[in-house]
Amino acid sequence: MTTTQLHLYRRLLREINRQFAPASKAKVWSAQLREQWLEASRNPEPNANNLMAAQNVLTFMSNNRQYKELLAEFNPKMSEGDRIEKTARRVGLEAP
């Protein structure tokens, strides 16, 4: 495993621990990541597509966490219904 791959793996583990506060959920996701990472590392030729996909997942997770933090900080009085509608509109859906 190269240093770039190891760095990406560690960043993914840190982001999983930040995303899933209850330790039980974080352990499940960490175990799944570890299993997939070990399976991919057994392959003698590293697949650039897998590394790109892992980087994309990391980017999505960190940006999603930052969005939630900013939303909570700047819209503290928003009701749960308003929050659901705003999230639905963000992904192109209309909430009833």
N, CA, C and O of each residue as an XYZ file, in Angstrom:
384
protein
N       0.848     -1.164      0.000
C       0.000      0.000      0.000
C       0.898      1.233      0.000
O       1.794      1.370      0.834
N       0.640      2.118     -0.947
C       1.452      3.328     -1.035
C       1.027      4.332      0.034
O      -0.005      4.173      0.686
N       1.833      5.346      0.192
C       1.516      6.348      1.214
C       0.240      7.110      0.870
O      -0.512      7.494      1.765
N      -0.009      7.332     -0.423
C      -1.239      8.015     -0.833
C      -2.459      7.192     -0.461
O      -3.449      7.726      0.039
N      -2.387      5.894     -0.706
C      -3.505      5.011     -0.367
C      -3.714      4.962      1.140
O      -4.849      5.002      1.615
N      -2.638      4.876      1.881
C      -2.731      4.827      3.337
C      -3.308      6.132      3.894
O      -4.127      6.116      4.813
N      -2.878      7.243      3.336
C      -3.389      8.549      3.761
C      -4.894      8.645      3.486
O      -5.651      9.127      4.328
N      -5.319      8.190      2.322
C      -6.734      8.214      1.963
C      -7.542      7.309      2.884
O      -8.637      7.674      3.311
N      -7.013      6.147      3.188
C      -7.687      5.203      4.089
C      -7.868      5.814      5.483
O      -8.943      5.710      6.073
N      -6.832      6.441      5.998
C      -6.911      7.061      7.330
C      -7.892      8.231      7.348
O      -8.628      8.418      8.317
N      -7.898      9.016      6.273
C      -8.846     10.128      6.201
C     -10.281      9.618      6.153
O     -11.169     10.210      6.767
N     -10.519      8.527      5.431
C     -11.857      7.937      5.390
C     -12.279      7.447      6.771
O     -13.420      7.661      7.179
N     -11.376      6.796      7.489
C     -11.704      6.329      8.839
C     -12.032      7.497      9.768
O     -12.981      7.417     10.548
N     -11.264      8.572      9.693
C     -11.541      9.747     10.526
C     -12.900     10.354     10.197
O     -13.652     10.748     11.089
N     -13.199     10.422      8.909
C     -14.480     11.011      8.503
C     -15.650     10.131      8.939
O     -16.697     10.648      9.329
N     -15.488      8.833      8.878
C     -16.537      7.920      9.351
C     -16.774      8.139     10.834
O     -17.923      8.179     11.274
N     -15.717      8.279     11.607
C     -15.871      8.502     13.047
C     -16.534      9.846     13.345
O     -17.253      9.973     14.335
N     -16.300     10.842     12.502
C     -16.947     12.143     12.701
C     -18.423     12.091     12.319
O     -19.265     12.704     12.975
N     -18.725     11.360     11.260
C     -20.100     11.303     10.757
C     -21.024     10.528     11.681
O     -22.154     10.946     11.930
N     -20.550      9.411     12.183
C     -21.393      8.521     12.969
C     -20.982      8.607     14.427
O     -20.053      7.927     14.864
N     -21.676      9.445     15.171
C     -21.328      9.679     16.570
C     -21.443      8.424     17.435
O     -20.518      8.135     18.194
N     -22.550      7.661     17.351
C     -22.598      6.450     18.175
C     -21.499      5.477     17.741
O     -21.339      5.181     16.557
N     -20.768      5.003     18.705
C     -19.612      4.148     18.407
C     -20.011      2.885     17.663
O     -19.232      2.381     16.854
N     -21.198      2.363     17.915
C     -21.603      1.119     17.263
C     -21.726      1.292     15.759
O     -21.302      0.419     15.001
N     -22.306      2.417     15.309
C     -22.434      2.651     13.871
C     -21.070      2.881     13.232
O     -20.801      2.380     12.140
N     -20.219      3.631     13.901
C     -18.894      3.904     13.354
C     -18.100      2.614     13.211
O     -17.358      2.443     12.244
N     -18.252      1.708     14.166
C     -17.520      0.441     14.095
C     -17.980     -0.394     12.914
O     -17.166     -1.037     12.252
N     -19.278     -0.389     12.644
C     -19.809     -1.159     11.511
C     -19.244     -0.624     10.203
O     -18.766     -1.389      9.365
N     -19.300      0.696     10.031
C     -18.795      1.288      8.802
C     -17.276      1.153      8.690
O     -16.757      0.930      7.596
N     -16.569      1.283      9.792
C     -15.109      1.127      9.771
C     -14.720     -0.293      9.398
O     -13.773     -0.505      8.641
N     -15.452     -1.267      9.931
C     -15.164     -2.667      9.603
C     -15.420     -2.934      8.125
O     -14.653     -3.645      7.477
N     -16.491     -2.368      7.596
C     -16.801     -2.541      6.171
C     -15.713     -1.915      5.303
O     -15.281     -2.510      4.316
N     -15.279     -0.723      5.668
C     -14.212     -0.057      4.921
C     -12.925     -0.873      4.985
O     -12.257     -1.063      3.968
N     -12.577     -1.354      6.173
C     -11.362     -2.143      6.349
C     -11.405     -3.404      5.485
O     -10.413     -3.766      4.853
N     -12.556     -4.066      5.463
C     -12.702     -5.295      4.678
C     -12.517     -5.014      3.184
O     -11.804     -5.745      2.498
N     -13.148     -3.976      2.691
C     -13.013     -3.638      1.273
C     -11.597     -3.185      0.942
O     -11.075     -3.497     -0.128
N     -10.977     -2.449      1.861
C      -9.623     -1.958      1.619
C      -8.628     -3.119      1.578
O      -7.728     -3.137      0.738
N      -8.787     -4.083      2.478
C      -7.889     -5.243      2.476
C      -8.075     -6.075      1.219
O      -7.103     -6.574      0.652
N      -9.314     -6.224      0.786
C      -9.587     -6.975     -0.436
C      -8.936     -6.303     -1.643
O      -8.364     -6.976     -2.500
N      -9.023     -4.991     -1.707
C      -8.416     -4.257     -2.817
C      -6.893     -4.276     -2.733
O      -6.220     -4.257     -3.763
N      -6.340     -4.313     -1.523
C      -4.879     -4.291     -1.380
C      -4.243     -5.626     -1.757
O      -3.042     -5.685     -2.019
N      -5.031     -6.687     -1.786
C      -4.496     -7.993     -2.199
C      -4.197     -8.034     -3.694
O      -3.398     -8.849     -4.155
N      -4.839     -7.158     -4.436
C      -4.619     -7.084     -5.871
C      -3.253     -6.442     -6.119
O      -2.994     -5.349     -5.616
N      -2.370     -7.100     -6.888
C      -1.026     -6.547     -7.085
C      -1.020     -5.233     -7.867
O      -0.111     -4.420     -7.700
N      -2.027     -5.018     -8.721
C      -2.094     -3.781     -9.494
C      -3.137     -2.854     -8.876
O      -4.328     -3.161     -8.914
N      -2.717     -1.737     -8.316
C      -3.709     -0.820     -7.744
C      -4.585     -0.235     -8.851
O      -4.089      0.174     -9.900
N      -5.870     -0.205     -8.604
C      -6.823      0.292     -9.581
C      -7.056      1.781     -9.344
O      -7.510      2.187     -8.274
N      -6.743      2.585    -10.348
C      -6.897      4.038    -10.215
C      -8.359      4.424    -10.036
O      -8.666      5.408     -9.363
N      -9.260      3.651    -10.637
C     -10.688      3.957    -10.495
C     -11.149      3.773     -9.054
O     -11.967      4.549     -8.561
N     -10.633      2.758     -8.381
C     -11.003      2.542     -6.980
C     -10.502      3.682     -6.097
O     -11.206      4.127     -5.191
N      -9.298      4.148     -6.361
C      -8.761      5.273     -5.591
C      -9.565      6.542     -5.849
O      -9.826      7.316     -4.929
N      -9.956      6.750     -7.107
C     -10.765      7.924     -7.442
C     -12.134      7.831     -6.769
O     -12.646      8.832     -6.270
N     -12.723      6.646     -6.750
C     -14.022      6.466     -6.095
C     -13.907      6.713     -4.594
O     -14.785      7.338     -4.000
N     -12.839      6.229     -3.983
C     -12.635      6.449     -2.549
C     -12.453      7.937     -2.252
O     -12.969      8.441     -1.255
N     -11.728      8.630     -3.109
C     -11.543     10.075     -2.936
C     -12.874     10.802     -3.086
O     -13.149     11.750     -2.350
N     -13.704     10.363     -4.038
C     -15.019     10.976     -4.226
C     -15.917     10.752     -3.013
O     -16.644     11.657     -2.605
N     -15.872      9.559     -2.438
C     -16.667      9.270     -1.237
C     -16.206     10.153     -0.086
O     -17.027     10.708      0.644
N     -14.908     10.281      0.073
C     -14.366     11.131      1.135
C     -14.803     12.586      0.952
O     -15.207     13.243      1.912
N     -14.721     13.080     -0.270
C     -15.139     14.455     -0.549
C     -16.616     14.642     -0.248
O     -17.008     15.636      0.363
N     -17.436     13.690     -0.674
C     -18.872     13.780     -0.418
C     -19.161     13.775      1.077
O     -19.946     14.590      1.560
N     -18.534     12.866      1.810
C     -18.803     12.760      3.245
C     -18.379     14.025      3.990
O     -19.116     14.523      4.841
N     -17.204     14.541      3.672
C     -16.738     15.729      4.395
C     -17.576     16.955      4.030
O     -17.884     17.770      4.900
N     -17.949     17.097      2.755
C     -18.781     18.235      2.364
C     -20.175     18.132      2.957
O     -20.757     19.145      3.346
N     -20.716     16.931      3.031
C     -22.032     16.732      3.626
C     -22.010     17.082      5.114
O     -22.945     17.702      5.620
N     -20.957     16.690      5.806
C     -20.820     17.021      7.227
C     -20.711     18.532      7.417
O     -21.344     19.099      8.308
N     -19.909     19.178      6.578
C     -19.763     20.630      6.674
C     -21.085     21.341      6.386
O     -21.409     22.338      7.032
N     -21.841     20.834      5.424
C     -23.142     21.424      5.113
C     -24.070     21.333      6.319
O     -24.747     22.304      6.658
N     -24.104     20.174      6.964
C     -24.960     20.000      8.143
C     -24.537     20.939      9.271
O     -25.384     21.515      9.954
N     -23.235     21.092      9.463
C     -22.746     21.993     10.509
C     -23.126     23.443     10.213
O     -23.555     24.169     11.109
N     -22.969     23.862      8.965
C     -23.319     25.233      8.595
C     -24.820     25.465      8.686
O     -25.261     26.528      9.125
N     -25.596     24.487      8.278
C     -27.047     24.605      8.358
C     -27.493     24.750      9.805
O     -28.356     25.574     10.109
N     -26.920     23.966     10.688
C     -27.278     24.052     12.104
C     -26.822     25.380     12.712
O     -27.495     25.934     13.581
N     -25.683     25.882     12.252
C     -25.151     27.129     12.810
C     -25.937     28.351     12.353
O     -26.224     29.240     13.155
N     -26.288     28.403     11.072
C     -26.919     29.606     10.534
C     -28.441     29.540     10.484
O     -29.084     30.562     10.246
N     -29.030     28.380     10.700
C     -30.484     28.243     10.730
C     -30.905     27.494     11.990
O     -31.542     26.445     11.891
N     -30.567     28.003     13.164
C     -30.848     27.239     14.382
C     -32.333     27.136     14.712
O     -32.745     26.190     15.384
N     -33.149     28.091     14.253
C     -34.562     28.083     14.608
C     -35.433     27.425     13.545
O     -36.660     27.473     13.635
N     -34.819     26.816     12.549
C     -35.582     26.173     11.489
C     -36.254     24.914     12.039
O     -35.623     24.101     12.715
N     -37.540     24.770     11.740
C     -38.261     23.591     12.226
C     -37.832     22.353     11.440
O     -37.213     22.459     10.382
N     -38.167     21.192     11.968
C     -37.800     19.931     11.314
C     -38.462     19.836      9.937
O     -37.844     19.368      8.981
N     -39.718     20.279      9.838
C     -40.419     20.249      8.549
C     -39.753     21.139      7.514
O     -39.598     20.749      6.356
N     -39.357     22.343      7.934
C     -38.662     23.250      7.019
C     -37.320     22.668      6.594
O     -36.917     22.791      5.437
N     -36.639     22.041      7.532
C     -35.349     21.427      7.233
C     -35.511     20.311      6.198
O     -34.696     20.184      5.284
N     -36.570     19.500      6.344
C     -36.827     18.409      5.395
C     -37.150     18.971      4.017
O     -36.636     18.480      3.012
N     -38.003     20.004      3.960
C     -38.351     20.611      2.673
C     -37.124     21.199      1.986
O     -36.945     21.035      0.779
N     -36.290     21.876      2.745
C     -35.099     22.493      2.168
C     -34.141     21.426      1.637
O     -33.565     21.587      0.560
N     -33.972     20.350      2.381
C     -33.107     19.261      1.936
C     -33.681     18.602      0.694
O     -32.939     18.275     -0.232
N     -35.000     18.401      0.663
C     -35.640     17.794     -0.503
C     -35.453     18.678     -1.737
O     -35.145     18.171     -2.815
N     -35.633     19.982     -1.593
C     -35.433     20.891     -2.716
C     -33.990     20.869     -3.198
O     -33.723     21.013     -4.391
N     -33.071     20.691     -2.275
C     -31.650     20.686     -2.638
C     -31.320     19.518     -3.555
O     -30.443     19.634     -4.411
N     -32.013     18.389     -3.388
C     -31.739     17.220     -4.222
C     -32.745     17.067     -5.357
O     -32.721     16.063     -6.070
N     -33.638     18.059     -5.537
C     -34.546     18.039     -6.669
C     -35.881     17.378     -6.415
O     -36.548     16.972     -7.366
N     -36.292     17.256     -5.176
C     -37.579     16.651     -4.840
C     -38.480     17.700     -4.209
O     -38.023     18.744     -3.743
N     -39.780     17.393     -4.206
C     -40.726     18.265     -3.523
C     -41.361     17.489     -2.397
O     -41.943     16.426     -2.616
N     -41.255     18.008     -1.206
C     -41.858     17.358     -0.039
C     -43.339     17.722      0.014
O     -43.709     18.845     -0.328
N     -44.192     16.787      0.437
C     -45.630     17.078      0.499
C     -45.964     18.099      1.573
O     -47.130     18.450      1.751
